[in-house]
Amino acid sequence: MDFWQVFPAAIALVLVIEGILPFLSPGRWRSMVATVAQLDDASIRRFGLGSMAVGVVLLYLVN
């Protein structure tokens, strides 16, 4: 498969997954966003790094 065929599908899948919580429970999502807004930059960066690491490991396992 070509990168330019898979990349838009991957982005679309991310948008679908990220839209599930606000669609199913908007109040809980709003509360979660407010909590994240109160975190310091270092905590948010650690979460982002962990998320990227899990994504890389999953991609490695899938391929």
Secondary structure as UniProt FT lines:
FT   HELIX           3..24
FT   HELIX           26..37
FT   HELIX           41..62
//
